[in-house]
């Protein structure tokens, strides 16, 4: 990775702590050696080592704490960096507003939750994982899957003649789920993440992207039943305005127009500016007369229906306690995949990270946040896709390529090239050298990440600020149509960088404009279609199930993607080279140290 920065980029580098090229503290080095020791063992001894790992209770948690603790002070001092400011603004809007919009259906149909519950849940997750967590880059909050999970439970309970108190039942579901989380972390079961590859991540990411697009449509169509005259039509216009202006700013940030600092400003603040502008448009001229629907709010720091914040779920009848157990297991399945994949994607191999991860310890903390969520009656938070990798991307420090003998040389892996495409960065292929031109002199690549805890903590703290009276009024001014546009933008943007999308687009590319060094060119097209077909089958099954009353079981289908890739895919007619090109590890060996290495 190049360490040649332009003068203008030097002010973006960490001002405290160690540079990206420096070695970790001594404690971390010894810990790394301990984790890597099994990689040098003969096969028989290595298998014994893997079996021994699962019998060493709490070993993963201890290793994660010992590896991350030496960096804790630097996690705060390294936040003295301008990149933290736009990152906080971006991820705040990308986290809290979709979380509220995802919960609208849950809020309106159950009456058990409100905007305050969503904001409290987002703050709790941000506080726990930014202050106490080992992976503070991972953004956690209220997701679409957990709202589907909670609403499905509500629908099931309403079919009963004498249903239990909903929040009491959910409290036990969350408690059982938390217990499964703690058992998983203590028994080191997060080591199974070594079997999670881009096959599973791309499939799940593809599903989440379409869920965002679907929810955007639902936000619009739900307004047609309100009898609000022209309000729904204005909401459609506002949604399209939000979508188009966001992509306009994104396009300008990758264009050759304006100064580099201006383009970076577009990249950092384009989406928040679009959201504010589209919201303001709703109160201009005839748009204001149409009176489009806005977000619902309650009183400041007030729970839905005026209930107490403490949920006395221990008062639930004994038979319902037992019935809550399988629901808690399904919740554990969902969070095991969703949260850990979010963490993997936030620390993917395309990001030049230098601080160690900690999956076991963080999953234990996720159990704590799940238990607290049930205790105070809020939706359980967990890792967010695509917000988690968006957060890391927003903290990237960009630098120019090294110049050598009138040429630039830069070698990147498949995943690094994938992220550079998302960021609009061009790179050389393989070890080819390309002559310097005025255009490619300006190309920059990721050279470092501002790894710190402040941006996650700050965006969560802003959720508490929103709970005050004046800011709740501001929140109430945001039209629902703007949220629909935000869903469409985030879903479409995530689809652009998804591996499934890229493989499908490869088939319609002009061969004359496809580089000869394109890795997919070495894979038979029938095998690309077979690989993508299996992924689309998993996506279709998951998406279809979530549209039915059986939606409660969709996490099981998602979890099935892991053994499908590890057991079934290698038995299909792929060569080793083809599988290596079509798939790969989600994170680098450095990140996978926390779970005993890669597959």
C-alpha positions as CSV (number, residue, x, y, z in Angstrom):
1,X,0.0,0.0,0.0
2,X,1.4,3.3,-1.0
3,X,2.5,5.7,1.7
4,X,3.0,8.6,-0.7
5,X,0.5,11.3,0.3
6,X,-0.2,14.6,-1.3
7,X,0.6,17.6,0.8
8,X,-3.1,18.4,1.1
9,X,-3.8,14.9,2.5
10,X,-1.3,15.1,5.3
11,X,-3.7,17.0,7.5
12,X,-6.1,14.0,7.2
13,X,-3.6,11.5,8.8
14,X,-3.9,10.5,12.4
15,X,-2.4,13.2,14.7
16,X,-2.0,10.9,17.7
17,X,-0.9,7.4,18.2
18,X,1.0,5.3,15.7
19,X,1.1,5.6,11.9
20,X,-0.4,2.9,9.7
21,X,3.0,1.3,9.1
22,X,3.9,1.0,12.7
23,X,3.8,-2.3,14.6
24,X,1.2,-2.9,17.3
25,X,2.1,-2.7,21.0
26,X,4.1,-5.6,22.4
27,X,1.1,-7.2,24.0
28,X,-0.7,-7.3,20.7
29,X,2.3,-8.8,18.9
30,X,2.5,-11.6,21.4
31,X,-1.2,-12.2,21.1
32,X,-0.9,-12.3,17.3
33,X,1.8,-14.9,17.6
34,X,-0.4,-17.0,19.8
35,X,-3.3,-16.8,17.3
36,X,-1.1,-17.6,14.3
37,X,0.6,-20.5,15.9
38,X,-2.0,-23.0,14.7
39,X,-1.4,-22.0,11.1
40,X,2.0,-23.7,11.2
41,X,0.8,-26.9,12.7
42,X,0.6,-30.2,10.7
43,X,-2.9,-31.1,9.6
44,X,-3.5,-33.6,12.4
45,X,-2.2,-31.3,15.1
46,X,-4.2,-28.4,13.6
47,X,-7.4,-30.3,13.8
48,X,-6.7,-31.1,17.5
49,X,-6.0,-27.4,18.0
50,X,-9.3,-26.5,16.5
51,X,-11.2,-29.0,18.7
52,X,-9.3,-27.7,21.8
53,X,-10.3,-24.1,21.0
54,X,-14.0,-24.9,21.6
55,X,-13.3,-26.4,25.0
56,X,-11.4,-23.4,26.3
57,X,-14.2,-21.5,27.9
58,X,-14.0,-17.7,27.4
59,X,-10.6,-18.0,25.6
60,X,-11.8,-15.9,22.6
61,X,-13.1,-13.2,24.8
62,X,-9.9,-13.0,26.8
63,X,-7.8,-12.9,23.7
64,X,-9.9,-10.2,22.1
65,X,-9.6,-8.0,25.2
66,X,-5.8,-8.5,25.5
67,X,-5.4,-7.8,21.8
68,X,-7.5,-4.6,21.8
69,X,-6.8,-3.1,25.2
70,X,-3.3,-1.6,24.3
71,X,-5.0,0.4,21.6
72,X,-7.8,1.9,23.7
73,X,-6.3,5.3,24.5
74,X,-5.2,5.7,20.8
75,X,-8.8,4.9,19.8
76,X,-9.8,8.2,21.4
77,X,-6.7,10.3,20.6
78,X,-6.7,9.3,17.0
79,X,-10.1,10.9,16.7
80,X,-8.4,14.3,16.5
81,X,-8.9,14.2,12.7
82,X,-11.1,16.0,10.3
83,X,-12.4,12.8,8.7
84,X,-14.4,12.2,11.9
85,X,-16.6,15.2,11.3
86,X,-18.1,14.2,7.9
87,X,-18.2,10.6,9.0
88,X,-20.3,11.4,12.0
89,X,-22.7,13.5,10.0
90,X,-23.0,10.9,7.2
91,X,-23.6,7.9,9.4
92,X,-26.0,9.7,11.7
93,X,-28.4,10.4,8.9
94,X,-27.8,7.0,7.4
95,X,-28.5,5.2,10.7
96,X,-31.2,7.0,12.6
97,X,-33.6,8.0,9.8
98,X,-33.7,4.5,8.1
99,X,-34.1,3.0,11.6
100,X,-37.2,5.2,12.2
101,X,-38.6,4.5,8.8
102,X,-38.0,0.7,9.1
103,X,-40.0,0.9,12.4
104,X,-42.9,2.9,11.0
105,X,-44.9,-0.2,10.2
106,X,-44.0,-1.7,13.6
107,X,-45.0,1.6,15.3
108,X,-48.3,2.0,13.5
109,X,-49.5,-1.6,13.7
110,X,-48.4,-2.7,17.2
111,X,-48.7,0.6,19.1
112,X,-46.0,-0.8,21.4
113,X,-43.1,1.2,20.0
114,X,-42.5,4.9,19.1
115,X,-39.7,7.0,17.7
116,X,-38.3,7.4,21.2
117,X,-37.7,3.6,21.4
118,X,-35.8,3.6,18.1
119,X,-33.6,6.5,19.2
120,X,-32.9,5.0,22.6
121,X,-32.0,1.7,21.0
122,X,-29.6,3.4,18.6
123,X,-27.9,5.4,21.4
124,X,-27.6,2.3,23.6
125,X,-25.9,0.4,20.7
126,X,-23.6,3.2,19.9
127,X,-22.6,3.8,23.5
128,X,-21.9,0.1,24.2
129,X,-19.9,-0.6,21.0
130,X,-18.0,2.7,20.8
131,X,-17.0,2.9,24.5
132,X,-16.8,-0.8,25.5
133,X,-16.5,-2.7,22.2
134,X,-13.5,-4.1,20.4
135,X,-14.7,-3.1,17.0
136,X,-15.9,0.5,17.2
137,X,-16.1,0.9,13.4
138,X,-19.1,-1.4,13.4
139,X,-22.3,0.6,13.4
140,X,-25.2,-1.0,15.3
141,X,-28.8,0.1,15.4
142,X,-32.4,-0.8,14.5
143,X,-32.5,-2.8,11.2
144,X,-35.2,-4.0,8.8
145,X,-34.8,-7.7,9.8
146,X,-35.4,-7.0,13.6
147,X,-38.5,-5.0,12.8
148,X,-39.8,-7.8,10.6
149,X,-39.0,-10.2,13.4
150,X,-40.8,-8.2,16.1
151,X,-43.9,-7.5,13.9
152,X,-44.2,-11.2,12.9
153,X,-44.2,-12.1,16.6
154,X,-47.0,-9.5,17.2
155,X,-49.0,-11.0,14.3
156,X,-48.6,-14.5,15.7
157,X,-49.6,-13.5,19.2
158,X,-52.7,-11.7,18.0
159,X,-54.0,-14.9,16.6
160,X,-54.3,-16.3,20.2
161,X,-57.5,-16.1,22.1
162,X,-55.8,-14.8,25.2
163,X,-52.4,-13.4,24.1
164,X,-49.8,-12.5,26.6
165,X,-48.6,-8.9,27.1
166,X,-46.5,-8.3,24.0
167,X,-43.6,-6.5,25.6
168,X,-43.4,-9.1,28.4
169,X,-43.2,-11.9,25.8
170,X,-40.6,-9.9,23.7
171,X,-38.6,-9.4,26.9
172,X,-38.3,-13.2,27.4
173,X,-37.5,-13.7,23.7
174,X,-34.7,-11.2,24.1
175,X,-33.5,-12.7,27.3
176,X,-33.3,-16.2,25.8
177,X,-31.5,-14.7,22.8
178,X,-29.0,-12.9,25.1
179,X,-28.3,-16.2,26.9
180,X,-27.6,-17.9,23.5
181,X,-25.3,-14.9,22.7
182,X,-23.3,-15.3,25.9
183,X,-23.0,-19.1,25.4
184,X,-21.8,-18.5,21.9
185,X,-19.1,-16.1,23.0
186,X,-17.9,-18.2,26.0
187,X,-17.7,-21.4,23.9
188,X,-15.8,-19.5,21.1
189,X,-18.4,-20.3,18.5
190,X,-17.6,-17.1,16.6
191,X,-14.7,-19.2,15.1
192,X,-17.3,-20.5,12.7
193,X,-17.0,-17.1,11.0
194,X,-13.9,-18.5,9.2
195,X,-16.5,-20.2,6.9
196,X,-18.1,-16.9,6.0
197,X,-16.9,-15.7,2.6
198,X,-18.0,-13.2,0.0
199,X,-20.6,-15.7,-1.2
200,X,-22.6,-15.3,2.0
201,X,-21.9,-11.6,2.4
202,X,-22.8,-10.7,-1.2
203,X,-26.0,-12.7,-1.0
204,X,-27.1,-11.2,2.3
205,X,-26.0,-7.7,1.2
206,X,-28.1,-8.2,-2.0
207,X,-31.1,-9.1,0.1
208,X,-30.7,-6.1,2.4
209,X,-30.4,-3.8,-0.6
210,X,-33.7,-5.0,-2.0
211,X,-35.3,-4.7,1.4
212,X,-34.3,-1.0,1.4
213,X,-35.8,-0.6,-2.0
214,X,-39.0,-2.4,-0.9
215,X,-39.4,-0.3,2.2
216,X,-39.0,2.9,0.2
217,X,-41.9,1.8,-1.9
218,X,-43.9,0.8,1.1
219,X,-43.3,4.2,2.7
220,X,-44.9,5.8,-0.4
221,X,-47.8,3.4,-0.9
222,X,-48.8,3.5,2.7
223,X,-49.7,7.1,2.3
224,X,-52.3,6.4,-0.5
225,X,-54.5,5.0,2.2
226,X,-54.6,8.1,4.3
227,X,-56.8,10.1,2.0
228,X,-54.4,13.0,2.0
229,X,-55.2,14.3,-1.5
230,X,-52.1,15.3,-3.3
231,X,-49.8,14.4,-0.4
232,X,-48.8,11.0,-1.8
233,X,-47.9,12.5,-5.2
234,X,-45.8,15.2,-3.5
235,X,-44.1,12.4,-1.5
236,X,-43.1,10.7,-4.7
237,X,-41.6,13.9,-6.1
238,X,-39.7,14.4,-2.9
239,X,-38.4,10.8,-2.9
240,X,-37.2,11.2,-6.5
241,X,-35.6,14.6,-5.6
242,X,-33.8,13.0,-2.7
243,X,-32.6,10.1,-4.9
244,X,-31.4,12.2,-7.8
245,X,-29.6,14.9,-5.9
246,X,-27.8,12.3,-3.7
247,X,-26.5,10.6,-6.8
248,X,-25.7,13.9,-8.4
249,X,-23.4,14.8,-5.5
250,X,-21.9,11.3,-5.6
251,X,-21.3,11.7,-9.4
252,X,-19.7,15.1,-8.9
253,X,-17.4,13.8,-6.2
254,X,-16.0,11.3,-8.8
255,X,-15.9,13.7,-11.7
256,X,-12.9,15.7,-13.0
257,X,-14.8,19.0,-12.2
258,X,-14.0,21.4,-9.4
259,X,-11.0,21.3,-7.1
260,X,-10.2,18.1,-5.2
261,X,-11.3,19.6,-1.9
262,X,-14.7,20.6,-3.4
263,X,-15.2,17.0,-4.8
264,X,-14.3,15.6,-1.3
265,X,-16.9,18.0,0.2
266,X,-19.5,16.6,-2.2
267,X,-18.6,13.0,-1.2
268,X,-18.7,13.9,2.6
269,X,-21.8,16.0,2.8
270,X,-23.8,15.3,-0.4
271,X,-26.3,13.0,1.2
272,X,-27.1,15.2,4.3
273,X,-27.4,18.3,2.0
274,X,-29.8,16.4,-0.2
275,X,-31.9,15.3,2.7
276,X,-32.1,18.8,4.1
277,X,-32.9,20.4,0.7
278,X,-35.6,17.8,-0.2
279,X,-37.2,18.3,3.3
280,X,-37.2,22.0,2.8
281,X,-38.8,21.7,-0.6
282,X,-41.9,20.2,1.1
283,X,-42.6,23.6,2.6
284,X,-42.3,25.6,-0.5
285,X,-45.2,26.9,-2.6
286,X,-47.8,24.3,-3.6
287,X,-45.8,21.5,-2.1
288,X,-46.6,23.0,1.4
289,X,-50.3,23.2,0.5
290,X,-50.4,19.5,-0.3
291,X,-49.4,18.8,3.4
292,X,-47.3,15.6,2.8
293,X,-47.1,13.1,5.7
294,X,-44.2,13.5,8.1
295,X,-42.6,11.4,10.8
296,X,-44.7,10.7,13.9
297,X,-43.3,11.8,17.3
298,X,-44.2,11.4,21.0
299,X,-43.2,13.6,23.9
300,X,-39.6,14.2,24.8
301,X,-38.1,11.0,26.3
302,X,-41.6,9.5,26.5
303,X,-42.2,5.8,25.8
304,X,-45.1,4.8,23.5
305,X,-48.5,5.0,25.1
306,X,-47.1,6.7,28.2
307,X,-45.9,3.3,29.7
308,X,-43.0,3.0,32.1
309,X,-39.6,2.4,30.6
310,X,-39.0,-0.7,32.8
311,X,-40.7,-3.8,31.3
312,X,-41.5,-6.3,34.1
313,X,-41.3,-9.3,31.8
314,X,-40.7,-11.6,34.7
315,X,-44.5,-11.4,35.3
316,X,-45.2,-13.4,32.2
317,X,-47.1,-16.7,32.6
318,X,-44.8,-19.7,32.8
319,X,-46.1,-21.4,29.6
320,X,-45.3,-18.3,27.5
321,X,-41.8,-18.3,28.9
322,X,-41.2,-21.7,27.4
323,X,-42.8,-20.6,24.1
324,X,-40.5,-17.7,23.9
325,X,-37.4,-20.0,23.9
326,X,-37.5,-21.0,20.2
327,X,-38.2,-17.4,19.2
328,X,-35.0,-16.5,21.2
329,X,-33.1,-19.1,19.3
330,X,-34.2,-17.7,15.9
331,X,-33.2,-14.2,17.1
332,X,-29.7,-15.6,18.0
333,X,-29.4,-17.1,14.5
334,X,-30.3,-13.7,12.9
335,X,-27.9,-11.7,15.0
336,X,-25.1,-14.2,14.8
337,X,-25.1,-13.8,11.0
338,X,-26.2,-10.2,10.7
339,X,-24.0,-8.6,13.3
340,X,-20.9,-10.6,12.6
341,X,-21.2,-10.1,8.8
342,X,-21.6,-6.4,9.4
343,X,-18.4,-6.4,11.5
344,X,-16.6,-8.4,8.8
345,X,-17.7,-6.0,6.1
346,X,-16.8,-2.9,8.2
347,X,-13.3,-4.4,8.5
348,X,-13.0,-5.9,5.0
349,X,-9.7,-6.7,3.3
350,X,-10.2,-3.6,1.1
351,X,-9.6,-1.3,4.1
352,X,-6.0,-0.7,5.3
353,X,-6.7,-1.3,9.0
354,X,-4.0,-1.6,11.6
355,X,-5.9,-2.3,14.9
356,X,-7.0,-5.8,15.9
357,X,-10.6,-6.9,15.9
358,X,-12.6,-8.8,18.6
359,X,-15.6,-10.8,17.4
360,X,-16.1,-13.0,20.5
361,X,-16.0,-10.1,23.0
362,X,-18.3,-8.0,20.8
363,X,-20.8,-10.8,20.4
364,X,-20.9,-11.1,24.2
365,X,-21.7,-7.3,24.4
366,X,-24.4,-7.8,21.8
367,X,-26.0,-10.2,24.2
368,X,-25.9,-7.5,26.9
369,X,-27.5,-4.9,24.6
370,X,-30.2,-7.5,23.6
371,X,-31.0,-8.1,27.2
372,X,-31.2,-4.4,28.0
373,X,-33.5,-3.9,25.0
374,X,-36.0,-6.3,26.4
375,X,-35.7,-4.8,29.8
376,X,-36.7,-1.3,28.7
377,X,-38.9,-2.3,25.8
378,X,-37.0,-1.1,22.7
379,X,-36.2,-2.9,19.4
380,X,-33.0,-4.9,19.8
381,X,-30.0,-3.3,17.9
382,X,-27.4,-5.1,16.0
383,X,-24.8,-4.5,13.2
384,X,-26.1,-2.6,10.2
385,X,-25.6,-3.3,6.5
386,X,-24.7,-1.2,4.5
387,X,-24.1,1.4,7.3
388,X,-21.1,-0.4,8.8
389,X,-18.9,-0.5,5.7
390,X,-20.2,3.0,4.7
391,X,-18.8,4.2,8.1
392,X,-15.4,2.7,7.4
393,X,-15.4,4.1,3.9
394,X,-16.2,7.6,5.2
395,X,-13.0,7.4,7.4
396,X,-10.7,6.5,4.6
397,X,-7.6,8.6,4.0
398,X,-6.9,8.9,0.3
399,X,-3.4,9.2,-1.1
400,X,-1.7,9.2,-4.5
401,X,0.2,6.3,-6.1
402,X,3.9,6.1,-6.0
403,X,5.7,7.5,-9.0
404,X,8.6,5.5,-10.4
405,X,10.4,6.0,-13.7
406,X,7.5,7.9,-15.3
407,X,5.0,5.1,-14.4
408,X,2.7,4.2,-11.5
409,X,2.6,0.7,-10.1
410,X,-0.1,-0.4,-7.7
411,X,-1.0,-4.0,-6.9
412,X,-4.4,-4.6,-5.3
413,X,-6.4,-7.7,-4.4
414,X,-9.8,-8.5,-5.7
415,X,-11.6,-7.0,-2.8
416,X,-9.5,-3.9,-2.8
417,X,-10.3,-3.3,-6.5
418,X,-14.0,-3.9,-5.6
419,X,-14.0,-1.1,-3.1
420,X,-12.0,1.2,-5.3
421,X,-14.7,0.7,-7.9
422,X,-17.3,1.7,-5.3
423,X,-15.3,4.8,-4.5
424,X,-14.8,5.6,-8.2
425,X,-11.0,4.9,-8.0
426,X,-9.3,3.4,-11.0
427,X,-6.4,1.0,-10.4
428,X,-3.9,-0.9,-12.5
429,X,-4.6,-4.6,-13.0
430,X,-2.1,-7.2,-11.8
431,X,1.5,-5.9,-12.2
432,X,0.9,-3.9,-15.3
433,X,2.5,-0.5,-15.6
434,X,0.6,2.3,-17.2
435,X,2.1,5.5,-18.5
436,X,1.5,8.7,-16.5
437,X,-1.2,10.9,-18.0
438,X,-2.7,14.2,-16.7
439,X,-5.8,12.2,-15.8
440,X,-4.3,9.3,-13.8
441,X,-2.0,11.6,-11.9
442,X,-5.0,12.7,-9.9
443,X,-6.1,9.1,-9.0
444,X,-6.0,8.4,-5.3
445,X,-6.3,5.1,-3.4
446,X,-7.1,4.3,0.3
447,X,-3.9,4.5,2.3
448,X,-5.2,4.5,5.8
449,X,-8.4,4.5,7.9
450,X,-9.0,6.9,10.9
451,X,-9.7,4.1,13.4
452,X,-11.3,5.6,16.4
453,X,-14.4,5.5,18.7
454,X,-15.6,9.1,18.6
455,X,-17.6,9.1,15.3
456,X,-19.7,6.1,16.5
457,X,-20.2,7.6,19.9
458,X,-21.1,11.0,18.5
459,X,-23.7,9.7,16.1
460,X,-25.3,7.8,18.9
461,X,-25.3,10.8,21.2
462,X,-27.0,12.8,18.5
463,X,-29.9,10.4,18.9
464,X,-30.3,11.5,22.5
465,X,-30.3,15.1,21.3
466,X,-33.1,14.3,18.9
467,X,-35.2,13.2,21.9
468,X,-35.4,16.7,23.3
469,X,-38.5,18.8,22.5
470,X,-37.0,21.2,20.0
471,X,-35.3,18.6,17.9
472,X,-38.3,16.3,18.0
473,X,-40.2,19.1,16.4
474,X,-37.5,19.3,13.7
475,X,-37.7,15.5,13.2
476,X,-41.5,15.9,12.8
477,X,-40.9,18.2,9.9
478,X,-39.1,15.6,7.7
479,X,-41.5,14.3,5.1
480,X,-41.9,10.5,4.8
481,X,-41.3,10.8,1.0
482,X,-37.7,12.0,1.7
483,X,-37.2,8.9,3.8
484,X,-38.4,6.8,0.9
485,X,-35.8,8.5,-1.3
486,X,-33.1,7.8,1.3
487,X,-34.1,4.2,1.2
488,X,-33.9,4.1,-2.6
489,X,-30.5,5.9,-2.6
490,X,-28.9,3.6,0.0
491,X,-30.3,0.4,-1.5
492,X,-29.3,1.4,-5.1
493,X,-25.8,2.5,-3.9
494,X,-25.3,-0.8,-2.1
495,X,-26.4,-2.8,-5.2
496,X,-23.8,-1.0,-7.3
497,X,-20.9,-2.4,-5.2
498,X,-22.4,-5.8,-4.6
499,X,-20.6,-8.8,-6.0
500,X,-23.7,-10.3,-7.6
501,X,-24.5,-7.1,-9.4
502,X,-20.9,-6.9,-10.8
503,X,-21.0,-10.4,-12.1
504,X,-24.3,-9.9,-13.8
505,X,-23.1,-6.6,-15.4
506,X,-20.0,-8.5,-16.7
507,X,-22.3,-10.3,-19.1
508,X,-23.5,-7.2,-20.8
509,X,-20.2,-5.4,-21.0
510,X,-18.7,-4.7,-24.4
511,X,-15.9,-7.2,-24.8
512,X,-13.9,-4.5,-26.7
513,X,-14.0,-2.3,-23.6
514,X,-13.4,-5.1,-21.1
515,X,-9.7,-5.2,-19.9
516,X,-7.9,-8.4,-20.9
517,X,-6.8,-8.7,-17.3
518,X,-10.3,-8.8,-16.0
519,X,-10.3,-11.8,-13.6
520,X,-13.8,-13.0,-14.6
521,X,-12.4,-13.5,-18.1
522,X,-10.6,-16.6,-16.8
523,X,-13.9,-18.1,-15.6
524,X,-16.2,-20.0,-17.9
525,X,-19.4,-18.0,-18.3
526,X,-21.5,-21.1,-17.5
527,X,-19.7,-21.3,-14.1
528,X,-20.3,-17.6,-13.4
529,X,-24.0,-18.2,-14.1
530,X,-24.0,-21.2,-11.9
531,X,-22.3,-19.4,-9.0
532,X,-24.6,-16.4,-9.3
533,X,-27.6,-18.6,-9.8
534,X,-27.0,-20.3,-6.4
535,X,-26.6,-16.9,-4.8
536,X,-29.9,-15.6,-6.4
537,X,-31.6,-18.8,-5.2
538,X,-30.6,-18.0,-1.6
539,X,-31.6,-14.4,-2.0
540,X,-35.0,-15.4,-3.6
541,X,-35.8,-17.9,-0.8
542,X,-35.0,-15.3,1.9
543,X,-36.9,-12.5,0.3
544,X,-39.9,-14.7,-0.5
545,X,-40.2,-16.0,3.1
546,X,-40.1,-12.5,4.6
547,X,-43.3,-11.7,2.6
548,X,-45.3,-14.4,4.4
549,X,-46.4,-15.2,8.0
550,X,-43.4,-17.6,8.0
551,X,-41.1,-14.5,8.0
552,X,-40.0,-15.5,11.6
553,X,-37.9,-18.2,10.0
554,X,-36.0,-16.2,7.5
555,X,-32.8,-16.0,9.6
556,X,-32.5,-19.8,9.3
557,X,-32.3,-19.5,5.5
558,X,-29.6,-16.8,5.9
559,X,-27.6,-19.0,8.2
560,X,-27.9,-21.9,5.7
561,X,-25.7,-19.9,3.3
562,X,-22.6,-20.7,5.3
563,X,-22.8,-24.6,5.0
564,X,-24.0,-24.2,1.5
565,X,-20.8,-22.4,0.6
566,X,-18.5,-24.7,2.7
567,X,-20.0,-28.0,1.7
568,X,-22.1,-27.8,-1.5
569,X,-20.4,-25.2,-3.7
570,X,-17.0,-27.1,-3.7
571,X,-18.8,-30.2,-5.0
572,X,-20.1,-28.3,-8.0
573,X,-18.1,-28.3,-11.3
574,X,-15.8,-25.4,-10.4
575,X,-12.0,-25.5,-10.7
576,X,-10.0,-24.2,-7.8
577,X,-9.0,-21.2,-9.8
578,X,-12.5,-20.3,-10.8
579,X,-13.7,-20.5,-7.1
580,X,-10.8,-18.3,-6.1
581,X,-11.9,-15.7,-8.6
582,X,-15.6,-16.0,-8.0
583,X,-15.3,-16.0,-4.2
584,X,-12.9,-15.1,-1.5
585,X,-12.5,-14.2,2.2
586,X,-14.5,-11.2,3.4
587,X,-11.8,-9.8,5.6
588,X,-8.0,-10.0,5.5
589,X,-6.0,-12.6,7.6
590,X,-5.3,-9.7,10.0
591,X,-8.9,-9.3,10.8
592,X,-9.7,-13.0,10.8
593,X,-7.1,-13.6,13.6
594,X,-9.9,-13.0,16.1
595,X,-11.7,-16.1,14.9
596,X,-8.7,-18.4,14.4
597,X,-7.9,-17.5,10.7
598,X,-9.6,-17.9,7.4
599,X,-11.0,-21.0,5.7
